[in-house]
Amino acid sequence: MKENIFDAIVVGGGHAGIEAAFALAKQNFNVALITLNKNKLASMPCNPSIGGPAKGIITREIDALGGVQAFFADLSMIQVKMLNESKGPAVRAIRAQIDKDKFSKIIGEYVENNIYITVIENMVDSLIIQDKKVKGVTLNSGINIFSKIVIITTGTYMDSKVMRGNEVTVSGPDGDSTSSKLSENLKENGFDLMRLKTGTPARVFANSIDFSEVEKEVLGLEDLTFSDYSNVKLKSQTHCFLTYTNEETHKIILDNLDKSSMYSGLINGVGPRYCPSIEDKIVRFQDKKRHQIFFEPETSKGDIFYINGLSTSMPIEIQNKFIRTIPGLKNANVSNWGYAIEYDAINSLQIKKSLESKIIENLFFAGQINGTSGYEEAAAQGLVAGINASLKILNKEPLNLLRSDSYIGVLIDDLTLKGTKEPYRMLTSRAEYRLLLRNDNADIRLAKYALDTNMITKIRYEEIIKKYLIISNKIHELKKTYLSSTDPMAVKLNIFNGQSFFKILSRPEINVDDFIKDFKYKDNLLTHIRLEGYIKKQNIAAKKMIRLEFLKIPQDIVYNDVKNLATEAKQKLTLIKPETLGQAYRISGINPADIEMLLFYINTIYTK
Ligand SMILES: Cc1cc2nc3c(=O)[nH]c(=O)nc-3n(C[C@H](O)[C@H](O)[C@H](O)COP(=O)(O)OP(=O)(O)OC[C@H]3O[C@@H](n4cnc5c(N)ncnc54)[C@H](O)[C@@H]3O)c2cc1C
């Protein structure tokens, strides 16, 4: 039946799913977006915020690549700030509090108005596979939907179980249904699944919080957005509030540790190291007398607050006890109790850098199902999967983002070459070229990729090129403009031998406004001036890696035939099947001598 045939099927309307659907729609492909609840697209079961260290830069990169998370985040943000403003530009990142209902609603409206996206509210139970190629999916209702490409973005729903104390509920997040049959079907088709876990804290009604006992985080209005397209100017900042746990809180939790699903052994799934539950924090840092707790408004109504820092899998009666020990929450009226959720994810070593599966052709995976954690990480993968699915249909080479041009490149490289055993969250420390991967230059770093994949227009591309031309012309001008030693400013700055403006401005204590007036891209310019040396060094290091990145490895190579290759290297290369020498180089356990052997073999002995 014609209505059951699409160019592509996206399973799951979460953060990854909507990016994939919009990317395919942007290429005029007909997309079936199959999801459990069409009124809950891109829902936020965890903190009502987007961005933060490294994550905020990923959202900027999604915007630069023609994705949508940044745009929708701007349209629904209720607070925005630049983190690490006082630190170097490499770690500065935007973080915004999001009205999570408005975020989901706006996305629902844009999806509904997009003629290329058809939303089907149903559960996918299995894949239709012929000769190791996916042809479509079978719904819980037994109906078959056919397509050239399938992208699975089922998040934390795969055979998920919600846990509080010794209470186990077969359910998805926030009472949604779980997706057990698809997990089984993936296993039957040769996919390794692993058990992961994440958790969330209680939510409390605002009218039961005593705000006189907590610290209000006062923020000035900042003209900040994630997207270069949204033109959003926040008129007022909604506030978060800071409070702390105390020894009484810690005592209740330690005295009842065996009642926590995590500590009673009920949970097998591995949790996120960098997003620990309150139990984990108290056990791991027993010397700490208190832990920070942030009250974050869930929506602009401000009627319910997310209690950030109190994620837990304790039974309700214990949560009820320890919550009341926290200043501000003595009379807390809880709207939703905290819980942990255990779910299946696939072994990400089974997918290529394009996010297409290595064992079933035309089948792509994106989001939490690949072992990551976070809205930003999920959306980035959804976007790349959507772009690469389009390129696959058009029979074109996939988009291959590098570690030196984006955090998204680092994310996908780590997943597909190193894999992960716990929920993978992006951190600045994961990016060896982080000085190149800044909040301010996401547009120029990804513009060519976005143009070549038809994700931005030629006009937009030229605007970006023009911006950076203006910046580099200004740098040129500043290098050629000298402050004579007789100039009063030179005297004030103790400059005796005439220095270029560029040299003067590289000094952090210099007030840039004394030398540069009315220049639109002052931040970019200053970053270039003050980091020039470091950026040059990182570019040189990156260029060395890029050389290896384009040396392709024939995919039918038999590593056991490569003489003098270490046994460990033979095993790992056979398992992971890297596509380039650069990728092989980054697999842990592969050393430079192995790469030399491989290069020699490919160039001399290897015959098709
Ligand atoms: C309780 C909880 C706590 C979390 N805590 C954190 C945290 O502390 N830090 C953090 O960074 N991240 C956290 N997260 C993770 C964050 O929510 C996810 O990273 C993000 O939502 C992943 O996006 P996604 O698109 O991969 O999947 P999801 O947002 O989970 O979306 C999956 C979509 O797939 C649909 N779906 C599932 N199965 C099927 C099927 N068989 N057929 C059709 N549709 C299907 C669902 O309806 C849903 O729309 C938490 C998540 C949960 C649930």
The ligand as a MOL file (V3000), in Angstrom:
LIG
                    3D

  0  0  0     0  0            999 V3000
M  V30 BEGIN CTAB
M  V30 COUNTS 53 58 0 0 0
M  V30 BEGIN ATOM
M  V30 1 C 15.2020 9.0350 33.8070 0
M  V30 2 C 16.1910 9.6450 32.8930 0
M  V30 3 C 17.2330 10.3570 33.4110 0
M  V30 4 C 18.1860 10.9060 32.5730 0
M  V30 5 N 19.2100 11.5550 33.1180 0
M  V30 6 C 20.1250 12.1160 32.3020 0
M  V30 7 C 21.2030 12.8530 32.8630 0
M  V30 8 O 21.2850 12.9510 34.0570 0
M  V30 9 N 22.0970 13.4360 32.0260 0
M  V30 10 C 21.9580 13.3260 30.6930 0
M  V30 11 O 22.7870 13.8460 29.9990 0
M  V30 12 N 20.9670 12.6270 30.1190 0
M  V30 13 C 20.0550 12.0260 30.9240 0
M  V30 14 N 19.0390 11.3310 30.3910 0
M  V30 15 C 19.1350 11.0300 29.0190 0
M  V30 16 C 18.4550 11.9120 28.0810 0
M  V30 17 O 17.1430 11.9480 28.3390 0
M  V30 18 C 18.7260 11.2760 26.7920 0
M  V30 19 O 20.0710 11.3810 26.5750 0
M  V30 20 C 18.0320 11.7960 25.5800 0
M  V30 21 O 16.6770 11.9210 25.8000 0
M  V30 22 C 18.3250 10.7970 24.4870 0
M  V30 23 O 17.6900 11.1620 23.3350 0
M  V30 24 P 17.2700 10.0390 22.2700 0
M  V30 25 O 16.7040 10.7650 21.1350 0
M  V30 26 O 18.3870 9.1070 22.0310 0
M  V30 27 O 16.1550 9.1630 22.9930 0
M  V30 28 P 14.8460 9.5910 23.7690 0
M  V30 29 O 14.8160 11.0090 24.0450 0
M  V30 30 O 14.7870 8.6400 24.8940 0
M  V30 31 O 13.6740 9.2920 22.7080 0
M  V30 32 C 13.3960 7.9940 22.2730 0
M  V30 33 C 12.1230 8.0470 21.4540 0
M  V30 34 O 11.9020 6.7640 20.8910 0
M  V30 35 C 10.5300 6.4270 20.9680 0
M  V30 36 N 10.4950 4.9610 20.9500 0
M  V30 37 C 11.1660 4.1300 21.7850 0
M  V30 38 N 10.9590 2.8330 21.4170 0
M  V30 39 C 10.1600 2.8750 20.3100 0
M  V30 40 C 9.6080 1.8810 19.4430 0
M  V30 41 N 9.8590 0.5950 19.6020 0
M  V30 42 N 8.8120 2.2830 18.4320 0
M  V30 43 C 8.5610 3.6000 18.2160 0
M  V30 44 N 9.0710 4.6120 18.9960 0
M  V30 45 C 9.8620 4.2320 20.0150 0
M  V30 46 C 10.0450 7.0960 22.2410 0
M  V30 47 O 8.6760 7.3680 22.1580 0
M  V30 48 C 10.8820 8.3990 22.2520 0
M  V30 49 O 10.2030 9.4230 21.5680 0
M  V30 50 C 18.0740 10.7560 31.1940 0
M  V30 51 C 17.0050 10.0440 30.6510 0
M  V30 52 C 16.0750 9.4890 31.5060 0
M  V30 53 C 14.9690 8.6880 30.9370 0
M  V30 END ATOM
M  V30 BEGIN BOND
M  V30 1 1 1 2
M  V30 2 1 2 3
M  V30 3 2 2 52
M  V30 4 2 3 4
M  V30 5 1 4 5
M  V30 6 1 4 50
M  V30 7 2 5 6
M  V30 8 1 6 7
M  V30 9 1 6 13
M  V30 10 2 7 8
M  V30 11 1 7 9
M  V30 12 1 9 10
M  V30 13 2 10 11
M  V30 14 1 10 12
M  V30 15 2 12 13
M  V30 16 1 13 14
M  V30 17 1 14 15
M  V30 18 1 14 50
M  V30 19 1 15 16
M  V30 20 1 16 17
M  V30 21 1 16 18
M  V30 22 1 18 19
M  V30 23 1 18 20
M  V30 24 1 20 21
M  V30 25 1 20 22
M  V30 26 1 22 23
M  V30 27 1 23 24
M  V30 28 2 24 25
M  V30 29 1 24 26
M  V30 30 1 24 27
M  V30 31 1 27 28
M  V30 32 2 28 29
M  V30 33 1 28 30
M  V30 34 1 28 31
M  V30 35 1 31 32
M  V30 36 1 32 33
M  V30 37 1 33 34
M  V30 38 1 33 48
M  V30 39 1 34 35
M  V30 40 1 35 36
M  V30 41 1 35 46
M  V30 42 1 36 37
M  V30 43 1 36 45
M  V30 44 2 37 38
M  V30 45 1 38 39
M  V30 46 1 39 40
M  V30 47 2 39 45
M  V30 48 1 40 41
M  V30 49 2 40 42
M  V30 50 1 42 43
M  V30 51 2 43 44
M  V30 52 1 44 45
M  V30 53 1 46 47
M  V30 54 1 46 48
M  V30 55 1 48 49
M  V30 56 2 50 51
M  V30 57 1 51 52
M  V30 58 1 52 53
M  V30 END BOND
M  V30 END CTAB
M  END
